């Protein structure tokens, strides 16, 4: 049996949601944020997690700003598809 996320990441409050989101391709940060929000009775997050359009509908310049904010190395030389991958896998 695989170790639970609580053994690896004590800040994750809902292991099942976290693991399901990770398996569906969500980044560690996004999966943890949604899992913790679902575990909080005062919050009601959607599966998608937000209202923004999918990255595929963003322009290269629109993708560059969040990549810069999170510190993606090599972002200035990345193609749009590479920026999308970097943002999703951060």
ZIKAZI-V209523 format. One record per residue. N is the residue number from 1. RES is the residue in three letters. D_CENTER is the distance of its C-alpha to the mean C-alpha in Angstrom with 2 decimals. Layout:
# ZIKAZI-V209523
n:N res:RES d_center:D_CENTER
n:N res:RES d_center:D_CENTER
This chain:
# ZIKAZI-V209523
n:1 res:UNK d_center:25.03
n:2 res:UNK d_center:21.71
n:3 res:UNK d_center:21.09
n:4 res:UNK d_center:19.10
n:5 res:UNK d_center:15.90
n:6 res:UNK d_center:18.27
n:7 res:UNK d_center:20.17
n:8 res:UNK d_center:17.29
n:9 res:UNK d_center:15.18
n:10 res:UNK d_center:17.55
n:11 res:UNK d_center:15.16
n:12 res:UNK d_center:13.60
n:13 res:UNK d_center:16.02
n:14 res:UNK d_center:15.45
n:15 res:UNK d_center:15.40
n:16 res:UNK d_center:15.87
n:17 res:UNK d_center:12.98
n:18 res:UNK d_center:10.61
n:19 res:UNK d_center:12.33
n:20 res:UNK d_center:12.45
n:21 res:UNK d_center:8.76
n:22 res:UNK d_center:8.53
n:23 res:UNK d_center:11.70
n:24 res:UNK d_center:10.66
n:25 res:UNK d_center:8.22
n:26 res:UNK d_center:4.67
n:27 res:UNK d_center:3.46
n:28 res:UNK d_center:5.78
n:29 res:UNK d_center:4.96
n:30 res:UNK d_center:3.01
n:31 res:UNK d_center:5.69
n:32 res:UNK d_center:8.08
n:33 res:UNK d_center:8.06
n:34 res:UNK d_center:8.81
n:35 res:UNK d_center:11.09
n:36 res:UNK d_center:12.87
n:37 res:UNK d_center:13.41
n:38 res:UNK d_center:14.87
n:39 res:UNK d_center:17.05
n:40 res:UNK d_center:18.43
n:41 res:UNK d_center:21.38
n:42 res:UNK d_center:21.34
n:43 res:UNK d_center:17.95
n:44 res:UNK d_center:17.30
n:45 res:UNK d_center:13.73
n:46 res:UNK d_center:13.53
n:47 res:UNK d_center:11.68
n:48 res:UNK d_center:10.19
n:49 res:UNK d_center:9.04
n:50 res:UNK d_center:10.89
n:51 res:UNK d_center:13.81
n:52 res:UNK d_center:12.92
n:53 res:UNK d_center:14.27
n:54 res:UNK d_center:12.43
n:55 res:UNK d_center:12.09
n:56 res:UNK d_center:15.22
n:57 res:UNK d_center:17.19
n:58 res:UNK d_center:16.50
n:59 res:UNK d_center:19.15
n:60 res:UNK d_center:18.89
n:61 res:UNK d_center:19.79
n:62 res:UNK d_center:17.14
n:63 res:UNK d_center:14.42
n:64 res:UNK d_center:16.34
n:65 res:UNK d_center:16.07
n:66 res:UNK d_center:12.36
n:67 res:UNK d_center:12.73
n:68 res:UNK d_center:15.75
n:69 res:UNK d_center:14.32
n:70 res:UNK d_center:11.85
n:71 res:UNK d_center:14.72
n:72 res:UNK d_center:14.06
n:73 res:UNK d_center:17.46
n:74 res:UNK d_center:19.60
n:75 res:UNK d_center:17.82
n:76 res:UNK d_center:21.27
n:77 res:UNK d_center:22.38
n:78 res:UNK d_center:19.40
n:79 res:UNK d_center:19.87
n:80 res:UNK d_center:17.64
n:81 res:UNK d_center:16.29
n:82 res:UNK d_center:15.63
n:83 res:UNK d_center:13.73
n:84 res:UNK d_center:11.48
n:85 res:UNK d_center:11.00
n:86 res:UNK d_center:10.56
n:87 res:UNK d_center:7.87
n:88 res:UNK d_center:5.82
n:89 res:UNK d_center:7.05
n:90 res:UNK d_center:6.99
